[in-house]
Amino acid sequence: MARLSTSDYDALERAVTLRTRLSILRRGTEYIVIPKRLFMRDGREAIEAVHPTTGDHITLTLDEIDSFEVVR
């Protein structure tokens, strides 16, 4: 994802705050996750998330994400 718009950042930050599920597409794979925090890692923005069923932790950097959608 080259650039996020302000509305994209608002949706992402709201999902983190409310622990709303996200559908994230990265390299052809869809991840359904519950975001825990948005942070910087080595100068790159990343999402720390948890798989809702297994509880596995996953960290996805925003520059590797093709698209995302808030699941309601």
PDB file of N, CA, C, O and CB in Angstrom:
ATOM      1  N   MET A   1       0.861  -1.159   0.000  1.00  0.00           N
ATOM      2  CA  MET A   1       0.000   0.000   0.000  1.00  0.00           C
ATOM      3  C   MET A   1       0.904   1.216   0.000  1.00  0.00           C
ATOM      4  O   MET A   1       1.607   1.470   0.978  1.00  0.00           O
ATOM      5  CB  MET A   1      -0.978   0.000   1.221  1.00  0.00           C
ATOM      6  N   ALA A   2       0.892   1.957  -1.069  1.00  0.00           N
ATOM      7  CA  ALA A   2       1.821   3.071  -1.211  1.00  0.00           C
ATOM      8  C   ALA A   2       1.580   4.153  -0.163  1.00  0.00           C
ATOM      9  O   ALA A   2       2.503   4.537   0.557  1.00  0.00           O
ATOM     10  CB  ALA A   2       1.708   3.666  -2.601  1.00  0.00           C
ATOM     11  N   ARG A   3       0.382   4.630  -0.076  1.00  0.00           N
ATOM     12  CA  ARG A   3       0.051   5.698   0.872  1.00  0.00           C
ATOM     13  C   ARG A   3      -1.344   5.476   1.421  1.00  0.00           C
ATOM     14  O   ARG A   3      -2.253   5.043   0.712  1.00  0.00           O
ATOM     15  CB  ARG A   3       0.154   7.088   0.202  1.00  0.00           C
ATOM     16  N   LEU A   4      -1.491   5.781   2.689  1.00  0.00           N
ATOM     17  CA  LEU A   4      -2.815   5.734   3.306  1.00  0.00           C
ATOM     18  C   LEU A   4      -3.395   7.139   3.335  1.00  0.00           C
ATOM     19  O   LEU A   4      -2.691   8.107   3.622  1.00  0.00           O
ATOM     20  CB  LEU A   4      -2.747   5.134   4.740  1.00  0.00           C
ATOM     21  N   SER A   5      -4.673   7.242   3.038  1.00  0.00           N
ATOM     22  CA  SER A   5      -5.333   8.539   3.132  1.00  0.00           C
ATOM     23  C   SER A   5      -5.648   8.815   4.605  1.00  0.00           C
ATOM     24  O   SER A   5      -5.506   7.938   5.458  1.00  0.00           O
ATOM     25  CB  SER A   5      -6.636   8.576   2.256  1.00  0.00           C
ATOM     26  N   THR A   6      -6.068  10.020   4.881  1.00  0.00           N
ATOM     27  CA  THR A   6      -6.417  10.357   6.267  1.00  0.00           C
ATOM     28  C   THR A   6      -7.603   9.533   6.744  1.00  0.00           C
ATOM     29  O   THR A   6      -7.660   9.154   7.914  1.00  0.00           O
ATOM     30  CB  THR A   6      -6.733  11.857   6.397  1.00  0.00           C
ATOM     31  N   SER A   7      -8.545   9.250   5.863  1.00  0.00           N
ATOM     32  CA  SER A   7      -9.691   8.424   6.257  1.00  0.00           C
ATOM     33  C   SER A   7      -9.258   6.977   6.507  1.00  0.00           C
ATOM     34  O   SER A   7      -9.827   6.302   7.365  1.00  0.00           O
ATOM     35  CB  SER A   7     -10.789   8.470   5.170  1.00  0.00           C
ATOM     36  N   ASP A   8      -8.245   6.494   5.759  1.00  0.00           N
ATOM     37  CA  ASP A   8      -7.699   5.154   6.006  1.00  0.00           C
ATOM     38  C   ASP A   8      -7.051   5.091   7.385  1.00  0.00           C
ATOM     39  O   ASP A   8      -7.268   4.139   8.136  1.00  0.00           O
ATOM     40  CB  ASP A   8      -6.671   4.773   4.915  1.00  0.00           C
ATOM     41  N   TYR A   9      -6.249   6.115   7.720  1.00  0.00           N
ATOM     42  CA  TYR A   9      -5.619   6.156   9.041  1.00  0.00           C
ATOM     43  C   TYR A   9      -6.672   6.242  10.141  1.00  0.00           C
ATOM     44  O   TYR A   9      -6.543   5.589  11.176  1.00  0.00           O
ATOM     45  CB  TYR A   9      -4.651   7.346   9.141  1.00  0.00           C
ATOM     46  N   ASP A  10      -7.712   7.044   9.923  1.00  0.00           N
ATOM     47  CA  ASP A  10      -8.781   7.148  10.916  1.00  0.00           C
ATOM     48  C   ASP A  10      -9.447   5.794  11.147  1.00  0.00           C
ATOM     49  O   ASP A  10      -9.693   5.405  12.288  1.00  0.00           O
ATOM     50  CB  ASP A  10      -9.827   8.180  10.471  1.00  0.00           C
ATOM     51  N   ALA A  11      -9.738   5.073  10.053  1.00  0.00           N
ATOM     52  CA  ALA A  11     -10.369   3.760  10.165  1.00  0.00           C
ATOM     53  C   ALA A  11      -9.448   2.772  10.875  1.00  0.00           C
ATOM     54  O   ALA A  11      -9.898   1.981  11.704  1.00  0.00           O
ATOM     55  CB  ALA A  11     -10.747   3.227   8.778  1.00  0.00           C
ATOM     56  N   LEU A  12      -8.171   2.821  10.550  1.00  0.00           N
ATOM     57  CA  LEU A  12      -7.203   1.927  11.179  1.00  0.00           C
ATOM     58  C   LEU A  12      -7.055   2.229  12.666  1.00  0.00           C
ATOM     59  O   LEU A  12      -7.064   1.314  13.489  1.00  0.00           O
ATOM     60  CB  LEU A  12      -5.849   2.041  10.485  1.00  0.00           C
ATOM     61  N   GLU A  13      -6.919   3.495  13.010  1.00  0.00           N
ATOM     62  CA  GLU A  13      -6.790   3.882  14.418  1.00  0.00           C
ATOM     63  C   GLU A  13      -8.058   3.552  15.207  1.00  0.00           C
ATOM     64  O   GLU A  13      -7.976   3.139  16.364  1.00  0.00           O
ATOM     65  CB  GLU A  13      -6.480   5.379  14.530  1.00  0.00           C
ATOM     66  N   ARG A  14      -9.220   3.730  14.594  1.00  0.00           N
ATOM     67  CA  ARG A  14     -10.478   3.393  15.250  1.00  0.00           C
ATOM     68  C   ARG A  14     -10.568   1.882  15.487  1.00  0.00           C
ATOM     69  O   ARG A  14     -11.037   1.443  16.537  1.00  0.00           O
ATOM     70  CB  ARG A  14     -11.674   3.879  14.405  1.00  0.00           C
ATOM     71  N   ALA A  15     -10.120   1.092  14.511  1.00  0.00           N
ATOM     72  CA  ALA A  15     -10.124  -0.367  14.668  1.00  0.00           C
ATOM     73  C   ALA A  15      -9.208  -0.806  15.810  1.00  0.00           C
ATOM     74  O   ALA A  15      -9.538  -1.727  16.557  1.00  0.00           O
ATOM     75  CB  ALA A  15      -9.690  -1.045  13.360  1.00  0.00           C
ATOM     76  N   VAL A  16      -8.065  -0.149  15.941  1.00  0.00           N
ATOM     77  CA  VAL A  16      -7.148  -0.467  17.040  1.00  0.00           C
ATOM     78  C   VAL A  16      -7.787  -0.102  18.377  1.00  0.00           C
ATOM     79  O   VAL A  16      -7.743  -0.887  19.325  1.00  0.00           O
ATOM     80  CB  VAL A  16      -5.799   0.278  16.865  1.00  0.00           C
ATOM     81  N   THR A  17      -8.374   1.073  18.451  1.00  0.00           N
ATOM     82  CA  THR A  17      -8.990   1.539  19.692  1.00  0.00           C
ATOM     83  C   THR A  17     -10.159   0.662  20.119  1.00  0.00           C
ATOM     84  O   THR A  17     -10.289   0.325  21.296  1.00  0.00           O
ATOM     85  CB  THR A  17      -9.458   2.971  19.534  1.00  0.00           C
ATOM     86  N   LEU A  18     -11.011   0.290  19.163  1.00  0.00           N
ATOM     87  CA  LEU A  18     -12.219  -0.482  19.467  1.00  0.00           C
ATOM     88  C   LEU A  18     -12.013  -1.990  19.363  1.00  0.00           C
ATOM     89  O   LEU A  18     -12.932  -2.765  19.627  1.00  0.00           O
ATOM     90  CB  LEU A  18     -13.331  -0.068  18.541  1.00  0.00           C
ATOM     91  N   ARG A  19     -10.785  -2.412  18.970  1.00  0.00           N
ATOM     92  CA  ARG A  19     -10.479  -3.837  18.781  1.00  0.00           C
ATOM     93  C   ARG A  19     -11.427  -4.478  17.766  1.00  0.00           C
ATOM     94  O   ARG A  19     -11.909  -5.594  17.963  1.00  0.00           O
ATOM     95  CB  ARG A  19     -10.564  -4.585  20.124  1.00  0.00           C
ATOM     96  N   THR A  20     -11.682  -3.752  16.685  1.00  0.00           N
ATOM     97  CA  THR A  20     -12.531  -4.225  15.602  1.00  0.00           C
ATOM     98  C   THR A  20     -11.698  -5.053  14.632  1.00  0.00           C
ATOM     99  O   THR A  20     -10.553  -4.702  14.349  1.00  0.00           O
ATOM    100  CB  THR A  20     -13.208  -3.041  14.872  1.00  0.00           C
ATOM    101  N   ARG A  21     -12.247  -6.125  14.129  1.00  0.00           N
ATOM    102  CA  ARG A  21     -11.511  -6.987  13.214  1.00  0.00           C
ATOM    103  C   ARG A  21     -11.147  -6.277  11.923  1.00  0.00           C
ATOM    104  O   ARG A  21     -11.893  -5.440  11.414  1.00  0.00           O
ATOM    105  CB  ARG A  21     -12.316  -8.220  12.906  1.00  0.00           C
ATOM    106  N   LEU A  22      -9.978  -6.638  11.408  1.00  0.00           N
ATOM    107  CA  LEU A  22      -9.505  -6.124  10.122  1.00  0.00           C
ATOM    108  C   LEU A  22      -9.309  -7.284   9.165  1.00  0.00           C
ATOM    109  O   LEU A  22      -8.854  -8.361   9.551  1.00  0.00           O
ATOM    110  CB  LEU A  22      -8.186  -5.322  10.287  1.00  0.00           C
ATOM    111  N   SER A  23      -9.657  -7.048   7.922  1.00  0.00           N
ATOM    112  CA  SER A  23      -9.333  -7.975   6.847  1.00  0.00           C
ATOM    113  C   SER A  23      -8.179  -7.328   6.094  1.00  0.00           C
ATOM    114  O   SER A  23      -8.344  -6.272   5.482  1.00  0.00           O
ATOM    115  CB  SER A  23     -10.584  -8.271   5.898  1.00  0.00           C
ATOM    116  N   ILE A  24      -7.011  -7.962   6.139  1.00  0.00           N
ATOM    117  CA  ILE A  24      -5.805  -7.405   5.537  1.00  0.00           C
ATOM    118  C   ILE A  24      -5.350  -8.318   4.406  1.00  0.00           C
ATOM    119  O   ILE A  24      -5.214  -9.527   4.589  1.00  0.00           O
ATOM    120  CB  ILE A  24      -4.678  -7.230   6.595  1.00  0.00           C
ATOM    121  N   LEU A  25      -5.117  -7.730   3.236  1.00  0.00           N
ATOM    122  CA  LEU A  25      -4.615  -8.486   2.095  1.00  0.00           C
ATOM    123  C   LEU A  25      -3.142  -8.139   1.904  1.00  0.00           C
ATOM    124  O   LEU A  25      -2.776  -6.978   1.726  1.00  0.00           O
ATOM    125  CB  LEU A  25      -5.440  -8.179   0.801  1.00  0.00           C
ATOM    126  N   ARG A  26      -2.304  -9.181   1.946  1.00  0.00           N
ATOM    127  CA  ARG A  26      -0.864  -8.994   1.763  1.00  0.00           C
ATOM    128  C   ARG A  26      -0.333 -10.133   0.909  1.00  0.00           C
ATOM    129  O   ARG A  26      -0.454 -11.303   1.270  1.00  0.00           O
ATOM    130  CB  ARG A  26      -0.119  -8.932   3.135  1.00  0.00           C
ATOM    131  N   ARG A  27       0.254  -9.780  -0.224  1.00  0.00           N
ATOM    132  CA  ARG A  27       0.841 -10.767  -1.143  1.00  0.00           C
ATOM    133  C   ARG A  27      -0.116 -11.896  -1.495  1.00  0.00           C
ATOM    134  O   ARG A  27       0.288 -13.056  -1.570  1.00  0.00           O
ATOM    135  CB  ARG A  27       2.093 -11.349  -0.539  1.00  0.00           C
ATOM    136  N   GLY A  28      -1.373 -11.561  -1.710  1.00  0.00           N
ATOM    137  CA  GLY A  28      -2.362 -12.556  -2.115  1.00  0.00           C
ATOM    138  C   GLY A  28      -2.967 -13.375  -0.997  1.00  0.00           C
ATOM    139  O   GLY A  28      -3.800 -14.244  -1.254  1.00  0.00           O
ATOM    140  N   THR A  29      -2.571 -13.121   0.236  1.00  0.00           N
ATOM    141  CA  THR A  29      -3.113 -13.839   1.391  1.00  0.00           C
ATOM    142  C   THR A  29      -3.953 -12.893   2.227  1.00  0.00           C
ATOM    143  O   THR A  29      -3.538 -11.774   2.529  1.00  0.00           O
ATOM    144  CB  THR A  29      -1.980 -14.459   2.245  1.00  0.00           C
ATOM    145  N   GLU A  30      -5.144 -13.357   2.600  1.00  0.00           N
ATOM    146  CA  GLU A  30      -6.017 -12.541   3.441  1.00  0.00           C
ATOM    147  C   GLU A  30      -5.834 -12.947   4.897  1.00  0.00           C
ATOM    148  O   GLU A  30      -5.862 -14.131   5.234  1.00  0.00           O
ATOM    149  CB  GLU A  30      -7.504 -12.688   3.011  1.00  0.00           C
ATOM    150  N   TYR A  31      -5.649 -11.961   5.742  1.00  0.00           N
ATOM    151  CA  TYR A  31      -5.519 -12.162   7.180  1.00  0.00           C
ATOM    152  C   TYR A  31      -6.700 -11.477   7.852  1.00  0.00           C
ATOM    153  O   TYR A  31      -6.942 -10.294   7.617  1.00  0.00           O
ATOM    154  CB  TYR A  31      -4.155 -11.605   7.718  1.00  0.00           C
ATOM    155  N   ILE A  32      -7.436 -12.201   8.683  1.00  0.00           N
ATOM    156  CA  ILE A  32      -8.467 -11.609   9.524  1.00  0.00           C
ATOM    157  C   ILE A  32      -7.855 -11.538  10.916  1.00  0.00           C
ATOM    158  O   ILE A  32      -7.538 -12.566  11.514  1.00  0.00           O
ATOM    159  CB  ILE A  32      -9.830 -12.446   9.502  1.00  0.00           C
ATOM    160  N   VAL A  33      -7.692 -10.329  11.425  1.00  0.00           N
ATOM    161  CA  VAL A  33      -7.000 -10.140  12.699  1.00  0.00           C
ATOM    162  C   VAL A  33      -7.708  -9.101  13.560  1.00  0.00           C
ATOM    163  O   VAL A  33      -8.521  -8.311  13.079  1.00  0.00           O
ATOM    164  CB  VAL A  33      -5.546  -9.720  12.461  1.00  0.00           C
ATOM    165  N   ILE A  34      -7.379  -9.127  14.834  1.00  0.00           N
ATOM    166  CA  ILE A  34      -7.825  -8.094  15.772  1.00  0.00           C
ATOM    167  C   ILE A  34      -6.594  -7.263  16.110  1.00  0.00           C
ATOM    168  O   ILE A  34      -5.665  -7.769  16.739  1.00  0.00           O
ATOM    169  CB  ILE A  34      -8.493  -8.718  17.080  1.00  0.00           C
ATOM    170  N   PRO A  35      -6.571  -5.996  15.703  1.00  0.00           N
ATOM    171  CA  PRO A  35      -5.387  -5.164  15.943  1.00  0.00           C
ATOM    172  C   PRO A  35      -5.248  -4.782  17.411  1.00  0.00           C
ATOM    173  O   PRO A  35      -6.228  -4.452  18.078  1.00  0.00           O
ATOM    174  CB  PRO A  35      -5.448  -3.905  15.089  1.00  0.00           C
ATOM    175  N   LYS A  36      -4.013  -4.833  17.902  1.00  0.00           N
ATOM    176  CA  LYS A  36      -3.735  -4.452  19.285  1.00  0.00           C
ATOM    177  C   LYS A  36      -3.096  -3.077  19.371  1.00  0.00           C
ATOM    178  O   LYS A  36      -3.417  -2.286  20.259  1.00  0.00           O
ATOM    179  CB  LYS A  36      -2.833  -5.480  19.943  1.00  0.00           C
ATOM    180  N   ARG A  37      -2.171  -2.791  18.426  1.00  0.00           N
ATOM    181  CA  ARG A  37      -1.521  -1.481  18.452  1.00  0.00           C
ATOM    182  C   ARG A  37      -0.918  -1.172  17.094  1.00  0.00           C
ATOM    183  O   ARG A  37      -0.634  -2.059  16.290  1.00  0.00           O
ATOM    184  CB  ARG A  37      -0.437  -1.426  19.546  1.00  0.00           C
ATOM    185  N   LEU A  38      -0.736   0.103  16.876  1.00  0.00           N
ATOM    186  CA  LEU A  38      -0.061   0.636  15.695  1.00  0.00           C
ATOM    187  C   LEU A  38       1.216   1.272  16.203  1.00  0.00           C
ATOM    188  O   LEU A  38       1.175   2.108  17.106  1.00  0.00           O
ATOM    189  CB  LEU A  38      -0.964   1.674  14.897  1.00  0.00           C
ATOM    190  N   PHE A  39       2.368   0.885  15.630  1.00  0.00           N
ATOM    191  CA  PHE A  39       3.634   1.373  16.161  1.00  0.00           C
ATOM    192  C   PHE A  39       4.683   1.456  15.062  1.00  0.00           C
ATOM    193  O   PHE A  39       4.451   1.029  13.931  1.00  0.00           O
ATOM    194  CB  PHE A  39       4.124   0.471  17.295  1.00  0.00           C
ATOM    195  N   MET A  40       5.846   2.015  15.413  1.00  0.00           N
ATOM    196  CA  MET A  40       6.965   2.120  14.480  1.00  0.00           C
ATOM    197  C   MET A  40       7.981   1.038  14.804  1.00  0.00           C
ATOM    198  O   MET A  40       8.323   0.824  15.967  1.00  0.00           O
ATOM    199  CB  MET A  40       7.619   3.526  14.543  1.00  0.00           C
ATOM    200  N   ARG A  41       8.463   0.355  13.765  1.00  0.00           N
ATOM    201  CA  ARG A  41       9.518  -0.646  13.914  1.00  0.00           C
ATOM    202  C   ARG A  41      10.555  -0.390  12.829  1.00  0.00           C
ATOM    203  O   ARG A  41      10.266  -0.501  11.638  1.00  0.00           O
ATOM    204  CB  ARG A  41       8.945  -2.110  13.823  1.00  0.00           C
ATOM    205  N   ASP A  42      11.748  -0.051  13.252  1.00  0.00           N
ATOM    206  CA  ASP A  42      12.842   0.237  12.317  1.00  0.00           C
ATOM    207  C   ASP A  42      12.450   1.292  11.281  1.00  0.00           C
ATOM    208  O   ASP A  42      12.807   1.182  10.107  1.00  0.00           O
ATOM    209  CB  ASP A  42      13.275  -1.044  11.607  1.00  0.00           C
ATOM    210  N   GLY A  43      11.719   2.305  11.721  1.00  0.00           N
ATOM    211  CA  GLY A  43      11.323   3.393  10.840  1.00  0.00           C
ATOM    212  C   GLY A  43      10.134   3.080   9.948  1.00  0.00           C
ATOM    213  O   GLY A  43       9.807   3.865   9.058  1.00  0.00           O
ATOM    214  N   ARG A  44       9.486   1.949  10.172  1.00  0.00           N
ATOM    215  CA  ARG A  44       8.329   1.546   9.377  1.00  0.00           C
ATOM    216  C   ARG A  44       7.122   1.380  10.290  1.00  0.00           C
ATOM    217  O   ARG A  44       7.244   0.866  11.401  1.00  0.00           O
ATOM    218  CB  ARG A  44       8.616   0.232   8.604  1.00  0.00           C
ATOM    219  N   GLU A  45       5.955   1.816   9.819  1.00  0.00           N
ATOM    220  CA  GLU A  45       4.736   1.654  10.602  1.00  0.00           C
ATOM    221  C   GLU A  45       4.279   0.200  10.532  1.00  0.00           C
ATOM    222  O   GLU A  45       4.337  -0.432   9.477  1.00  0.00           O
ATOM    223  CB  GLU A  45       3.620   2.607  10.093  1.00  0.00           C
ATOM    224  N   ALA A  46       3.828  -0.315  11.659  1.00  0.00           N
ATOM    225  CA  ALA A  46       3.404  -1.706  11.720  1.00  0.00           C
ATOM    226  C   ALA A  46       2.162  -1.846  12.605  1.00  0.00           C
ATOM    227  O   ALA A  46       1.879  -1.006  13.459  1.00  0.00           O
ATOM    228  CB  ALA A  46       4.546  -2.594  12.249  1.00  0.00           C
ATOM    229  N   ILE A  47       1.442  -2.930  12.367  1.00  0.00           N
ATOM    230  CA  ILE A  47       0.275  -3.279  13.164  1.00  0.00           C
ATOM    231  C   ILE A  47       0.602  -4.563  13.914  1.00  0.00           C
ATOM    232  O   ILE A  47       0.987  -5.564  13.309  1.00  0.00           O
ATOM    233  CB  ILE A  47      -1.008  -3.443  12.273  1.00  0.00           C
ATOM    234  N   GLU A  48       0.448  -4.530  15.212  1.00  0.00           N
ATOM    235  CA  GLU A  48       0.545  -5.744  16.005  1.00  0.00           C
ATOM    236  C   GLU A  48      -0.882  -6.239  16.194  1.00  0.00           C
ATOM    237  O   GLU A  48      -1.755  -5.489  16.632  1.00  0.00           O
ATOM    238  CB  GLU A  48       1.278  -5.495  17.391  1.00  0.00           C
ATOM    239  N   ALA A  49      -1.113  -7.503  15.861  1.00  0.00           N
ATOM    240  CA  ALA A  49      -2.473  -8.025  15.886  1.00  0.00           C
ATOM    241  C   ALA A  49      -2.495  -9.453  16.421  1.00  0.00           C
ATOM    242  O   ALA A  49      -1.458 -10.090  16.607  1.00  0.00           O
ATOM    243  CB  ALA A  49      -3.092  -7.973  14.486  1.00  0.00           C
ATOM    244  N   VAL A  50      -3.713  -9.930  16.661  1.00  0.00           N
ATOM    245  CA  VAL A  50      -3.938 -11.281  17.168  1.00  0.00           C
ATOM    246  C   VAL A  50      -4.968 -11.958  16.263  1.00  0.00           C
ATOM    247  O   VAL A  50      -5.951 -11.336  15.858  1.00  0.00           O
ATOM    248  CB  VAL A  50      -4.422 -11.260  18.669  1.00  0.00           C
ATOM    249  N   HIS A  51      -4.737 -13.231  15.950  1.00  0.00           N
ATOM    250  CA  HIS A  51      -5.718 -14.007  15.194  1.00  0.00           C
ATOM    251  C   HIS A  51      -6.900 -14.269  16.127  1.00  0.00           C
ATOM    252  O   HIS A  51      -6.694 -14.728  17.250  1.00  0.00           O
ATOM    253  CB  HIS A  51      -5.099 -15.360  14.644  1.00  0.00           C
ATOM    254  N   PRO A  52      -8.127 -13.991  15.696  1.00  0.00           N
ATOM    255  CA  PRO A  52      -9.269 -14.086  16.614  1.00  0.00           C
ATOM    256  C   PRO A  52      -9.597 -15.495  17.098  1.00  0.00           C
ATOM    257  O   PRO A  52     -10.181 -15.652  18.170  1.00  0.00           O
ATOM    258  CB  PRO A  52     -10.466 -13.526  15.954  1.00  0.00           C
ATOM    259  N   THR A  53      -9.237 -16.510  16.340  1.00  0.00           N
ATOM    260  CA  THR A  53      -9.568 -17.876  16.727  1.00  0.00           C
ATOM    261  C   THR A  53      -8.442 -18.565  17.477  1.00  0.00           C
ATOM    262  O   THR A  53      -8.675 -19.185  18.515  1.00  0.00           O
ATOM    263  CB  THR A  53      -9.923 -18.678  15.513  1.00  0.00           C
ATOM    264  N   THR A  54      -7.230 -18.461  16.964  1.00  0.00           N
ATOM    265  CA  THR A  54      -6.100 -19.179  17.553  1.00  0.00           C
ATOM    266  C   THR A  54      -5.354 -18.391  18.616  1.00  0.00           C
ATOM    267  O   THR A  54      -4.692 -18.977  19.473  1.00  0.00           O
ATOM    268  CB  THR A  54      -5.147 -19.570  16.483  1.00  0.00           C
ATOM    269  N   GLY A  55      -5.453 -17.065  18.569  1.00  0.00           N
ATOM    270  CA  GLY A  55      -4.725 -16.232  19.514  1.00  0.00           C
ATOM    271  C   GLY A  55      -3.279 -15.994  19.120  1.00  0.00           C
ATOM    272  O   GLY A  55      -2.523 -15.384  19.876  1.00  0.00           O
ATOM    273  N   ASP A  56      -2.881 -16.475  17.932  1.00  0.00           N
ATOM    274  CA  ASP A  56      -1.519 -16.250  17.451  1.00  0.00           C
ATOM    275  C   ASP A  56      -1.271 -14.763  17.216  1.00  0.00           C
ATOM    276  O   ASP A  56      -2.154 -14.044  16.748  1.00  0.00           O
ATOM    277  CB  ASP A  56      -1.264 -17.043  16.157  1.00  0.00           C
ATOM    278  N   HIS A  57      -0.070 -14.312  17.541  1.00  0.00           N
ATOM    279  CA  HIS A  57       0.312 -12.921  17.332  1.00  0.00           C
ATOM    280  C   HIS A  57       0.940 -12.772  15.948  1.00  0.00           C
ATOM    281  O   HIS A  57       1.667 -13.650  15.484  1.00  0.00           O
ATOM    282  CB  HIS A  57       1.293 -12.444  18.438  1.00  0.00           C
ATOM    283  N   ILE A  58       0.648 -11.652  15.303  1.00  0.00           N
ATOM    284  CA  ILE A  58       1.203 -11.361  13.989  1.00  0.00           C
ATOM    285  C   ILE A  58       1.511  -9.879  13.913  1.00  0.00           C
ATOM    286  O   ILE A  58       0.754  -9.054  14.424  1.00  0.00           O
ATOM    287  CB  ILE A  58       0.230 -11.786  12.857  1.00  0.00           C
ATOM    288  N   THR A  59       2.617  -9.543  13.278  1.00  0.00           N
ATOM    289  CA  THR A  59       2.988  -8.151  13.049  1.00  0.00           C
ATOM    290  C   THR A  59       3.080  -7.928  11.553  1.00  0.00           C
ATOM    291  O   THR A  59       3.815  -8.624  10.853  1.00  0.00           O
ATOM    292  CB  THR A  59       4.333  -7.792  13.754  1.00  0.00           C
ATOM    293  N   LEU A  60       2.328  -6.954  11.071  1.00  0.00           N
ATOM    294  CA  LEU A  60       2.287  -6.628   9.647  1.00  0.00           C
ATOM    295  C   LEU A  60       2.718  -5.184   9.461  1.00  0.00           C
ATOM    296  O   LEU A  60       2.167  -4.285  10.096  1.00  0.00           O
ATOM    297  CB  LEU A  60       0.868  -6.860   9.056  1.00  0.00           C
ATOM    298  N   THR A  61       3.700  -4.953   8.596  1.00  0.00           N
ATOM    299  CA  THR A  61       4.107  -3.575   8.320  1.00  0.00           C
ATOM    300  C   THR A  61       3.186  -2.990   7.254  1.00  0.00           C
ATOM    301  O   THR A  61       2.792  -3.677   6.312  1.00  0.00           O
ATOM    302  CB  THR A  61       5.598  -3.510   7.862  1.00  0.00           C
ATOM    303  N   LEU A  62       2.853  -1.729   7.414  1.00  0.00           N
ATOM    304  CA  LEU A  62       1.889  -1.100   6.521  1.00  0.00           C
ATOM    305  C   LEU A  62       2.375  -1.022   5.079  1.00  0.00           C
ATOM    306  O   LEU A  62       1.564  -1.073   4.154  1.00  0.00           O
ATOM    307  CB  LEU A  62       1.566   0.278   7.016  1.00  0.00           C
ATOM    308  N   ASP A  63       3.680  -0.899   4.870  1.00  0.00           N
ATOM    309  CA  ASP A  63       4.160  -0.789   3.491  1.00  0.00           C
ATOM    310  C   ASP A  63       4.109  -2.122   2.738  1.00  0.00           C
ATOM    311  O   ASP A  63       4.291  -2.141   1.520  1.00  0.00           O
ATOM    312  CB  ASP A  63       5.579  -0.257   3.485  1.00  0.00           C
ATOM    313  N   GLU A  64       3.868  -3.232   3.434  1.00  0.00           N
ATOM    314  CA  GLU A  64       3.724  -4.536   2.786  1.00  0.00           C
ATOM    315  C   GLU A  64       2.263  -4.917   2.545  1.00  0.00           C
ATOM    316  O   GLU A  64       1.984  -5.906   1.866  1.00  0.00           O
ATOM    317  CB  GLU A  64       4.392  -5.602   3.626  1.00  0.00           C
ATOM    318  N   ILE A  65       1.332  -4.137   3.097  1.00  0.00           N
ATOM    319  CA  ILE A  65      -0.085  -4.428   2.968  1.00  0.00           C
ATOM    320  C   ILE A  65      -0.596  -3.913   1.624  1.00  0.00           C
ATOM    321  O   ILE A  65      -0.352  -2.766   1.251  1.00  0.00           O
ATOM    322  CB  ILE A  65      -0.880  -3.800   4.133  1.00  0.00           C
ATOM    323  N   ASP A  66      -1.315  -4.787   0.898  1.00  0.00           N
ATOM    324  CA  ASP A  66      -1.914  -4.381  -0.372  1.00  0.00           C
ATOM    325  C   ASP A  66      -3.184  -3.578  -0.135  1.00  0.00           C
ATOM    326  O   ASP A  66      -3.418  -2.559  -0.785  1.00  0.00           O
ATOM    327  CB  ASP A  66      -2.219  -5.608  -1.241  1.00  0.00           C
ATOM    328  N   SER A  67      -4.004  -4.047   0.805  1.00  0.00           N
ATOM    329  CA  SER A  67      -5.246  -3.334   1.154  1.00  0.00           C
ATOM    330  C   SER A  67      -5.724  -3.832   2.509  1.00  0.00           C
ATOM    331  O   SER A  67      -5.283  -4.871   3.001  1.00  0.00           O
ATOM    332  CB  SER A  67      -6.358  -3.545   0.060  1.00  0.00           C
ATOM    333  N   PHE A  68      -6.635  -3.067   3.101  1.00  0.00           N
ATOM    334  CA  PHE A  68      -7.265  -3.519   4.340  1.00  0.00           C
ATOM    335  C   PHE A  68      -8.671  -2.992   4.385  1.00  0.00           C
ATOM    336  O   PHE A  68      -9.011  -2.009   3.726  1.00  0.00           O
ATOM    337  CB  PHE A  68      -6.471  -3.062   5.584  1.00  0.00           C
ATOM    338  N   GLU A  69      -9.494  -3.668   5.181  1.00  0.00           N
ATOM    339  CA  GLU A  69     -10.880  -3.263   5.351  1.00  0.00           C
ATOM    340  C   GLU A  69     -11.289  -3.582   6.777  1.00  0.00           C
ATOM    341  O   GLU A  69     -10.929  -4.631   7.312  1.00  0.00           O
ATOM    342  CB  GLU A  69     -11.813  -3.971   4.322  1.00  0.00           C
ATOM    343  N   VAL A  70     -12.034  -2.690   7.386  1.00  0.00           N
ATOM    344  CA  VAL A  70     -12.545  -2.919   8.725  1.00  0.00           C
ATOM    345  C   VAL A  70     -13.776  -3.830   8.592  1.00  0.00           C
ATOM    346  O   VAL A  70     -14.694  -3.528   7.830  1.00  0.00           O
ATOM    347  CB  VAL A  70     -12.898  -1.555   9.450  1.00  0.00           C
ATOM    348  N   VAL A  71     -13.790  -4.936   9.332  1.00  0.00           N
ATOM    349  CA  VAL A  71     -14.884  -5.879   9.291  1.00  0.00           C
ATOM    350  C   VAL A  71     -15.873  -5.493  10.374  1.00  0.00           C
ATOM    351  O   VAL A  71     -15.510  -5.397  11.546  1.00  0.00           O
ATOM    352  CB  VAL A  71     -14.386  -7.339   9.471  1.00  0.00           C
ATOM    353  N   ARG A  72     -17.090  -5.277   9.996  1.00  0.00           N
ATOM    354  CA  ARG A  72     -18.121  -4.859  10.960  1.00  0.00           C
ATOM    355  C   ARG A  72     -19.097  -5.959  11.217  1.00  0.00           C
ATOM    356  O   ARG A  72     -20.030  -5.785  12.001  1.00  0.00           O
ATOM    357  CB  ARG A  72     -18.860  -3.634  10.471  1.00  0.00           C
TER     358      ARG A  72
END
